[in-house]
Amino acid sequence: MNVHFSSKTDLWSTPESFYQKQNEIYNFTLDPCCTTENRKCEKHYTIDDDGLAQDWGRETVWMNPPYGREIKAWMKKAYESSLLGATVVCLVPSRTDTVWWHEYAMKGEIEFIKGMLKFGDAKNSAPFPSALVVFEASQNHSLAKHDADVRRSALTDAMTTVFNECDCDCAYRAIGLISDKLEA
């Protein structure tokens, strides 16, 4: 029997004391993958709400995703949400041999957790090590905003030059070329 996949459910509650330590650091505002009974934040999404389909905005997110095959989708959502301004702290199994780990977890700040956590009402600790993966909004969002500001400034300067130095037909052709270059 493979003990890593022997549970009948993947909906295990985060250990409360572990969560509280993290909450003191981050002050979480959203739990996007929980049940009503095991939610960690007032704002939360259950399976019926489909947290993957929701906008996480600029929330500070606590994410203890289902550990089954859908974990890749949750990690992708966490990473992409950080690019849009959310800070996402993910409690995940330390499965460094998986595709989702290499595609997403390694893009965040990783903290390996010493020992094994005991989830929910389990009698024993989990049979696998865990890690926290943090996707900080400030780094990713600031870079994206900076890049957009640079593009906007370059386009404005180019358009000003074109309109000051060309006739209308020339200006419209130039704007099209500039737009194409900026999008590339």
C-alpha positions as CSV (number, residue, x, y, z in Angstrom):
1,M,0.0,0.0,0.0
2,N,1.3,3.5,-0.9
3,V,1.0,5.5,2.3
4,H,1.3,8.8,0.5
5,F,-2.1,8.3,-1.2
6,S,-3.9,6.1,1.3
7,S,-6.3,8.7,2.7
8,K,-10.0,8.5,1.7
9,T,-10.2,12.3,1.6
10,D,-7.8,15.2,0.8
11,L,-9.8,17.7,2.8
12,W,-7.7,17.9,6.0
13,S,-7.8,20.9,8.2
14,T,-4.7,22.9,8.9
15,P,-3.3,22.4,12.4
16,E,-4.6,25.4,14.3
17,S,-1.4,26.3,16.2
18,F,0.6,26.1,12.9
19,Y,-1.9,28.4,11.2
20,Q,-1.9,30.9,14.0
21,K,1.9,31.3,13.8
22,Q,1.6,32.1,10.1
23,N,-1.4,34.4,10.6
24,E,0.7,36.5,13.0
25,I,3.2,37.1,10.2
26,Y,0.8,37.6,7.3
27,N,-2.6,38.5,8.7
28,F,-4.6,36.4,6.2
29,T,-7.8,37.7,4.6
30,L,-8.9,34.8,2.4
31,D,-9.0,31.0,2.6
32,P,-9.9,29.9,-1.0
33,C,-10.0,26.1,-0.6
34,C,-11.8,25.0,2.6
35,T,-15.0,23.7,4.0
36,T,-17.3,25.9,6.1
37,E,-16.2,23.9,9.1
38,N,-12.4,24.1,8.6
39,R,-12.1,27.7,7.2
40,K,-9.4,29.9,8.5
41,C,-10.6,33.3,7.4
42,E,-14.0,35.1,7.4
43,K,-13.7,35.5,3.6
44,H,-13.5,32.0,2.2
45,Y,-14.5,29.8,-0.7
46,T,-15.8,26.3,-0.4
47,I,-15.9,23.6,-3.0
48,D,-19.4,25.0,-4.1
49,D,-17.8,28.5,-4.5
50,D,-15.0,27.0,-6.7
51,G,-12.0,29.0,-5.3
52,L,-10.1,28.4,-8.6
53,A,-12.7,30.3,-10.5
54,Q,-12.7,33.3,-8.1
55,D,-10.6,36.5,-8.3
56,W,-8.2,36.6,-5.3
57,G,-7.6,40.3,-5.9
58,R,-5.1,41.8,-3.6
59,E,-5.9,39.5,-0.7
60,T,-3.5,37.9,1.6
61,V,-4.3,34.3,1.0
62,W,-3.9,31.2,3.2
63,M,-4.0,28.1,0.9
64,N,-4.0,24.6,2.2
65,P,-5.1,23.0,-1.1
66,P,-6.5,19.5,-1.7
67,Y,-3.4,17.3,-2.0
68,G,-4.7,15.2,-4.9
69,R,-4.1,15.6,-8.6
70,E,-5.7,19.0,-8.6
71,I,-2.9,20.5,-6.5
72,K,-1.2,21.6,-9.7
73,A,-4.2,23.8,-10.6
74,W,-4.2,25.3,-7.1
75,M,-0.5,26.1,-7.3
76,K,-0.9,27.7,-10.7
77,K,-3.7,29.8,-9.4
78,A,-1.6,30.9,-6.4
79,Y,1.3,31.9,-8.6
80,E,-0.8,33.7,-11.1
81,S,-2.7,35.5,-8.4
82,S,0.5,36.8,-7.0
83,L,1.3,38.3,-10.3
84,L,-1.9,40.3,-10.1
85,G,-1.3,41.6,-6.6
86,A,-2.2,38.8,-4.1
87,T,0.2,37.4,-1.5
88,V,-0.4,33.7,-1.3
89,V,1.0,31.4,1.4
90,C,0.7,27.7,0.4
91,L,0.9,24.8,2.8
92,V,1.8,21.9,0.5
93,P,3.4,18.4,0.7
94,S,7.1,18.7,0.0
95,R,7.0,16.7,-3.3
96,T,10.1,18.0,-5.0
97,D,9.9,15.2,-7.6
98,T,6.6,16.4,-9.1
99,V,5.9,18.6,-12.1
100,W,3.8,21.1,-10.1
101,W,6.6,21.6,-7.7
102,H,9.1,22.5,-10.5
103,E,6.6,24.6,-12.5
104,Y,5.2,26.6,-9.6
105,A,6.5,26.0,-6.1
106,M,10.1,26.8,-7.2
107,K,8.9,30.3,-8.3
108,G,8.1,31.1,-4.7
109,E,10.0,31.4,-1.5
110,I,10.1,27.9,0.0
111,E,10.3,27.0,3.7
112,F,10.7,23.3,4.5
113,I,8.8,22.4,7.7
114,K,10.7,20.4,10.3
115,G,9.0,17.2,11.3
116,M,5.6,16.0,10.1
117,L,2.3,17.9,10.7
118,K,-0.8,16.4,12.1
119,F,-3.8,17.5,10.1
120,G,-7.4,17.7,11.2
121,D,-8.6,15.0,13.6
122,A,-5.9,12.6,12.5
123,K,-4.5,10.3,15.3
124,N,-1.1,10.4,13.6
125,S,1.1,12.8,11.8
126,A,1.0,13.0,8.0
127,P,3.3,10.4,6.3
128,F,5.0,13.1,4.2
129,P,7.0,16.2,4.9
130,S,5.4,19.6,4.3
131,A,6.6,23.0,3.0
132,L,5.3,26.6,2.9
133,V,5.6,28.2,-0.5
134,V,5.1,32.0,-0.4
135,F,4.3,34.0,-3.5
136,E,4.8,37.6,-2.5
137,A,2.7,40.1,-4.3
138,S,5.0,43.1,-3.8
139,Q,7.8,41.7,-5.9
140,N,5.8,40.4,-8.8
141,H,3.2,43.1,-8.9
142,S,5.8,45.9,-8.7
143,L,7.8,44.4,-11.6
144,A,4.7,44.1,-13.7
145,K,3.6,47.6,-12.9
146,H,7.1,49.0,-13.6
147,D,7.2,47.2,-17.0
148,A,3.7,48.6,-17.9
149,D,4.8,52.1,-16.9
150,V,7.9,51.9,-19.1
151,R,5.9,50.7,-22.1
152,R,3.3,53.4,-21.6
153,S,6.0,56.1,-21.3
154,A,7.8,54.9,-24.4
155,L,4.5,54.8,-26.4
156,T,3.6,58.3,-25.3
157,D,7.0,59.7,-26.3
158,A,6.9,57.9,-29.6
159,M,3.4,59.1,-30.4
160,T,4.3,62.7,-29.5
161,T,7.3,62.6,-31.8
162,V,5.2,61.0,-34.7
163,F,2.5,63.6,-34.4
164,N,4.9,66.5,-34.3
165,E,7.0,65.4,-37.2
166,C,4.7,63.5,-39.7
167,D,1.5,64.0,-41.6
168,C,-1.7,62.1,-40.5
169,D,-1.2,59.0,-42.8
170,C,2.4,58.6,-41.7
171,A,1.4,59.1,-38.0
172,Y,-1.2,56.3,-38.1
173,R,1.2,53.8,-39.7
174,A,3.9,54.7,-37.2
175,I,1.5,54.2,-34.3
176,G,0.6,50.7,-35.6
177,L,4.3,49.8,-35.9
178,I,5.1,51.2,-32.4
179,S,2.1,49.2,-30.9
180,D,3.3,46.0,-32.5
181,K,6.8,46.5,-31.1
182,L,5.6,47.2,-27.6
183,E,3.4,44.1,-27.6
184,A,6.3,41.8,-28.8
